[in-house]
Structure formats: structure tokens, C-alpha cells
């Protein structure tokens, strides 16, 4: 693994997983692959970052205030917590987004770290040039984060076994994948990334 790489885990929160307020069918399937690759990054002393939707109770993002989504991931609520099976390594940088009640903030690049730094500034401070991205959801926050990462000049790998989409309109996920590819992203499974470094035997 190049020492200029980082892992970005997008919005693996209770409200986006089964039984959550805005549940994505099979959303919890991303947890296993993300745990494996996060462990690999941590063992290689490479940065791991995790975004979370962190909405105020009143925001135009929610249906009752003019948006398109039911209320979800309200700050400090159980639904906003990371999935309990997600094993974030010690030192994971948490990026919170959606705190502005006037912004949808789909992209990780709309978020801020605990000290108020933008994701661009965090990545620059860590000397990151290659970003590996997985999480939820393919056609919304993953898509937006990948496109912004490509625009920022980063080399982006999407972890295909660690993303799940909403697909409100049939084909949304397929279109999102095509758009990410056109922007320059490449696609690998988490295990392919790890195996390429000789750290893990293929799963059966």
C-alpha cells in the first residue's frame, strides 16, 4: 500500500442500515469488507476517515421542512451512531456533514473534522493522494464524495463490495457507477486491494 493512501468510510450509520429511519436494503453488507480493509490500513499505519450525517432536528434536508428525506441521523441520536459492528481503528478521523440546516451535504467534502477542518485540509495535512472509498449509499453520498475527490485531483478507488445503493429510480446505482468511472475512479473489491498487497487470502 502506498504511504500516500487513505481509507474513507462513508455514512455507515444505524439509520441507513436495516431497521433504521432511512434504511437501505442490505446496507449492513458493507460492514464486513470495510472492517477487513480498515484493519489492513491501520496495520499499515495509514489514515482511516469516517463520515457521518449529523443533522440538526430542523433542516431543509427533511421532508417536513421541504426536503425529500424522512428525518434521520439527528445529532447525538442512536440513529446517527455508527453501525455497532463497524470496527473503526483507533485514531479514525470523524468527518461530520449535514450540520448546516440549509444544505443537503451529500459529499464527504462538505463535512468538517472535530476541530473544524475541511476534508480537503485534513487530507492535505496527511499527505493523501490516493483515496479508497466505501460506504452508503452508492447513488448519493458515495457518488458525491467520489466525484468531489476526483475533482480535487485525488486518485480514487471505489470498493465495490463495500457499497450499497438506494436505487429509488431503477438504474440510479448503475448511472452513479458510470458517472464515477467517467470522472476517473477505478473499481476494486476490498479484498482485491488487500490481496494485491499480499495480506489476505481470497475469500471463498
C-alpha positions, -999 to +999 in steps of 0.1 A: +000+000+000+014+034-010+021+056+020+000+084+005-032+064+006-062+067+030-095+049+035-127+069+035-158+052+051-190+070+042-220+071+065-222+036+078-248+047+104-277+029+121-304+049+103-291+038+069-290+001+079-318-024+084-344-011+109-331+024+106-352+055+099-339+056+063-329+020+059-311+009+027-319-027+018-288-047+027-269-016+039-252-036+066-235-058+040-208-032+037-196-037+073-176-069+068-155-057+038-149-023+055-138-039+087-112-060+068-098-031+048-098-008+078-078-033+098-054-035+069-050+003+067-045+005+104-018-022+104+000-003+077-002+029+097-024+045+070-052+070+078-088+059+081-115+085+079-153+080+085-181+104+076-214+107+093-246+125+086-250+148+116-283+167+110-300+192+133-336+184+142-348+211+118-332+211+083-345+216+048-330+182+041-360+166+058-395+162+042-413+180+069-392+211+062-393+210+024-367+183+016-371+148+002-359+125+030-376+114+063-359+126+094-327+106+100-292+108+116-301+136+140-272+148+161-265+126+192-294+102+184-290+064+183-297+065+145-268+088+139-244+064+156-221+042+135-233+006+130-224-013+161-205-040+141-183-014+123-148-016+138-132+018+133-095+017+142-082+039+170-074+073+156-100+073+129-108+108+118-145+116+121-159+139+095-194+153+103-216+167+075-252+180+072-250+202+102-260+233+082-298+233+081-297+249+047-275+223+030-281+187+019-243+180+022-242+146+004-204+148-001-178+140+025-161+171+012-190+192+027-180+179+061-157+190+089-135+173+114-138+178+152-115+208+150-134+224+122-110+215+094-124+207+059-118+173+045-096+188+018-074+203+046-074+171+065-062+151+035-036+176+026-022+175+062-020+137+059-003+140+025-031+118+009-031+115-028-050+081-032-084+076-016-102+043-012-139+048-007-167+026+005-200+030+024-235+043+019-252+050-004-238+043-038-260+067-057-260+096-031-232+102-006-207+078-021-213+092-056-209+128-044-178+121-024-161+102-052-169+129-077-156+156-054-124+136-046-118+132-084-123+170-089-098+176-061-072+157-081-071+126-059-067+091-073-099+073-063-107+036-059-143+026-052-146-005-031-174-024-050-182-049-023-184-022+003-211+000-012-249-004-014-273+019-031-308+032-027-319+030-064-351+050-058-354+052-096-344+019-112-309+023-126-297+051-103-268+030-089-257+019-124-258+055-136-238+066-105-212+039-112-208+051-148-205+087-137-178+079-112-159+059-138-161+089-163-147+111-135-117+088-133-125+065-104-114+028-106-132-001-090-119-029-069-133-051-041-118-045-006-103-080-007-087-074-041-070-043-026-058-063+004-048-094-017-028-071-040-006-063-010-002-100+000-020-095+032-051-118+028-060-150+011-090-147-013-124-153+004-145-183-008 
